[in-house]
Amino acid sequence: MKLFVGLGNPGAKYSRNRHNIGFMAVDRIAEDHGFAPWKFKFQGQISEGRLGHEKIVLLKPTTFMNLSGQSVGEAMRFYKLDSTDVTVFHDEIDLAPAKTRVKAGGGHAGHNGLRSIHQHIGPHYDRVRLGVGHPGHKDKVPSYVLSDFAKADQDWLDDVLRGVSDGAPHLAEGDGAKFLNAVALRVAPARSSTSKPKAASKAEPEPEPEDRRNPLQKLIDRFN
């Protein structure tokens, strides 16, 4: 059994925030793979299902981001899981929009949700880092991540979430490379479709039409 945790803040006010991309990711997995309806438990919402041969519990902590670890720790203890059985989906400002990376263990890099999880279960859990870009200055980070995705972001965001869902069975099996490949297969076509088409190469000149005049007519036309 694995515990997939999406990070975000509860409530409609925050639902389209960049900080809530973790919620969006597990919602898409639940919808696409026929998971059970969400129910309240462990200070959050859970949904159970299967990805391939692996039983998966999806969790969205409803404690607000900076207390996420309370919910994760409670669920982990209930299911008697190790921290290495936990994968956390979260927004990552140090990655460009549409970039996705998988990481095992490590620091929390100032992310409030990860900091709380560190406090409750330690650092030895897996993460899916979902790039949302950086506002350019650290003072702008709080308002940036608590703002909604722009309309211009919707295409790549949808591609990333679909890719995460496509690759989720690979992630459940511990194959991060195949998971990332599934995301790339969704994202790459979208990027190429938005690029400007290359200028067409210079067309070959059309062949001259065949001269069907008889010799006499050619001679007459020459002196006209």
N, C-alpha and C positions, 0 to 999 in steps of 0.2 A: 504493500500500500504506500502511496505517495500523497503528500499534502502540497497542493498548488495554492499559493497565497497571492491574491491581487491586492495591491495597496492603493488607497484612495481615501477620500473623505465622504461620509454618508450625507445623503440629502440631494434634492434636485438642484440646489444652488451651486453645488460643486461638480455635478455629474459630467460636464463637458470640459472641466479643467484639465490642463496638462498633467497636473499632479494625480489625476484619476485614471491615467492610461492603464495602470495595473488592474483596476476594476474592469475596464473595458475589455482587457485581454481575457480574463477568466469568464466574463459574460459571453464572449464570442465562443470560447471553447464549450461552455455549457450548452449554448444554443445549437451549435453545429454538430455536437456529438451525442445529443439526446440524453443529457444528464437529468437527474430528478429535479423537481421544482425546488427553488431556494427556500430554506427555512432558517429561523433564527436559533442560533446555538453558539456557545463559546464567545459571547460578546461580539457576534458577527453574524453573517449569513453563510450557510454552507449548502453545497449541492454535491451529491455523490453520483458517480458513474464509472465507466471504464474507458480506458484508452489502450487499444490493443488488448494485451493479456493482463494489464495492470489496473488494479482498482485505484481510483483517484478521488480524493476529497478536495473540492474547491472551497476556498475560504475568502470572504471579504470582511475584514475587521470593520466594525461600525463604532469603534472607540475614538475615531478621529486619528489622523496619521501619526501623531507623536506618541500615541499609546498603543499602537498596533501590536506590539510584542505581547501584551496581556492576552489578547485573543489567540495569537499564534501559539504561545506557550500552553495555554489551556487545551487547545485542540491537539497539540502534539502529545501531551501527557495522557489525554483521554484515549487516543488511539495507540499509545505505547510506541511512538515513533522516535527515531533518533533525529537529531538536527540535520543529518545528511539526507534524510528522506523528505526534507522541505525545500521547495523551490519558490522563490519570491519574484513576482513580476512587478517592476517599478519603473517610474520615470527616471531618465538619466540626462541631466543637463550637459554633461561632458561629452555627449555623443550628438552628432548632427541629426536633425529630423530624419526619420525612416531608417537610421542605423540601429541594428540590434546586435547585442553581444550576450554571450553566456559566460558566467563566472562562478567558480566554486570557492567559497570562503572569501576572506579578505576584510578590509575595513568598510566603514559605512559612508566615508567621504562626506560627512555632514548631512546626509539624508535623514530627516527626522524619523521616518518610518523604520529604516534600517537600524538606526541608533537604538530605537526602542526594542527591536527584535534582538539585537545584540545583547541587550540587558537581560532579556528573559530566556534566550536559548543559546546564547553564545554566537560566535562568528562563523561556525562551520555548517553553513547551509548554502544552497545554490541560488543564484540570481539570474534572472533574465532582464537585462538592462535595455530599456526601450528609449531610444534617443528622442528628445524633444527640442534640442538646441539650447543655446545659452543667450540670455538677453544682452550680454556684452559687458556687464559690470555686476559684481557680486551683490551690491546693494539693491539691484533690481530683481534678484532671483526670487524672493518671496512673492512679490506681486506677479511676476511672470508665470511661475508654476501654478498660481492660484487664479490665473486667467484662462478663459476658454481658448481652445484651439481656434485659429483663424479659419475662415472659409477656404482659403487657399491651401490649408493643410488637409482638408477632408479626403482628397484622393489618396495621398500617400498613407494617411492614417488608416483608411479602410484596407488598403493593400497590406500594411503591416499586421493588422489584426487578423485578417484572413490567413496570412502566412503563418502567424503564431498558431492559429487553430489547425491549419494543415499539418504543421510540424509537431503538434502536441503529442501524438503517439510516439514519435521518436524521442522526444524529451522524456516521456514517461519511462522509456527503455534505457535512458541514460546516454543516448546518442546525440550529443549537442551539435555535432557537425551536420548530421542529416536534418536536424531541426532548423539550423541556420540556413541550410540550402533551400528548405521549403519556404522560408521567409523571403529569401533572395529571388526565388522563382516568381513570387507575387509582386515584389517591389521593382525588380529590374525592368520588366516590360512597361510599367507605368512611367518610369523615368525616361525610357527611350521614346515613348510616344509623345512626351511633352517637349522633346528637343526639336530644334529647328531642322527641317529637312535640308540635306545637303544640296547645293546648287547642282542642277542637272548638267551633265557633261555636254559639251558643244555638239549639236546634232550634226550628223553626216549630211553633206549636201545631197539633195534628191537627184537621182540620175536624169539626164536629159531625155526627153521623149524621143522615141525612135523616129528618124526622118524617113517618111514613106513617099517622098516626091520622086518622080522619074527623072532621069538625067536632063531631059529637055526643060522640064519645069524648073529644075535647079538653075539652069543656065539663064532662063527668062528672069527668074527672081533675082539673080545676081546683078543684072543690069537695070532693074527697075529702081 
